[in-house]
Amino acid sequence: MAVTDKQKRYLKGLAHSLKPVVMVGNSGLTDSVMAEINNALDHHELIKVRVSGQERADRKQMLEQIAEQTGADLVLVIGHIGGFYRPAKDPSIQLPR
């Protein structure tokens, strides 16, 4: 499900006060990191992920790879932090239309 620009702005506002729940270190996107991201998305719907120690292009590619592999939408990118949204089976976040 692709979110619209209006929904993306709404989600950015919600994500602003969140702390990163997953940190990607120098080892990159390992299977255990991806499993943790999937678990966090299942539980929270909207999460932040910190990608450390990478060049700008590498960070962008890594954030896009996370979105692709998890089926989540990348709704926020600020420096080393990316925000991801994936609706749960019972969504707790009501998106504007």
C-alpha positions in Angstrom: 0.0 0.0 0.0 1.5 3.3 -1.1 0.7 6.3 1.1 -0.3 9.6 -0.4 1.7 12.8 0.2 -1.0 14.0 2.7 -0.7 10.7 4.6 3.1 10.9 4.5 3.0 14.4 6.1 0.6 13.1 8.8 2.9 10.1 9.5 6.0 12.4 9.7 4.2 14.4 12.4 3.5 11.2 14.4 7.0 9.9 13.9 8.7 13.2 15.0 8.5 12.3 18.7 9.5 8.7 18.3 12.9 7.4 19.2 14.7 4.9 16.9 13.8 1.3 17.9 16.4 -0.4 15.6 20.0 0.6 15.1 21.8 -0.7 12.0 25.5 -0.8 12.7 28.7 -1.3 10.6 27.7 -4.9 9.9 24.8 -3.6 7.7 21.5 -5.3 7.1 21.9 -8.8 8.5 19.0 -11.3 8.8 18.7 -10.6 12.5 18.4 -6.9 11.9 15.7 -7.4 9.3 13.8 -9.7 11.6 13.9 -7.1 14.3 12.7 -4.4 11.9 9.8 -6.7 10.8 9.0 -7.5 14.4 9.0 -3.8 15.4 6.7 -2.9 12.4 4.3 -5.7 13.3 4.1 -4.3 16.9 4.3 -0.5 16.3 3.2 0.1 12.7 5.4 3.3 12.6 9.0 3.1 13.6 12.3 4.9 13.2 15.6 3.1 12.2 19.0 4.6 12.7 21.7 3.7 10.1 25.1 4.5 11.4 28.6 4.7 9.8 27.6 4.9 6.2 28.0 7.4 3.4 24.9 9.3 2.3 24.3 7.2 -0.9 24.8 4.0 1.1 22.3 5.1 3.8 19.7 6.0 1.2 20.2 2.6 -0.5 20.0 0.8 2.8 16.8 2.6 3.8 15.2 1.8 0.4 16.3 -1.8 0.8 14.6 -2.0 4.2 11.4 -0.6 2.8 11.5 -3.1 -0.1 12.2 -6.1 2.0 9.7 -5.3 4.7 6.9 -4.1 2.5 6.8 -0.8 4.4 6.6 2.8 3.2 9.6 5.0 3.8 7.9 8.1 5.1 10.8 10.1 6.8 14.5 10.5 6.1 16.5 12.9 8.3 20.2 12.4 8.3 21.0 8.9 9.7 17.3 8.2 10.6 14.5 6.7 8.4 10.9 6.4 9.4 8.9 3.4 8.1 5.1 2.7 8.1 3.4 -0.6 7.5 -0.2 -1.0 8.6 -0.9 -3.8 11.0 -3.7 -6.4 10.7 -5.6 -4.3 13.3 -4.3 -0.8 12.5 -4.1 1.6 15.4 -3.1 4.6 13.2 -6.0 6.1 11.3 -4.6 7.7 8.2 -6.4 10.8 6.6 -7.9 10.3 3.2 
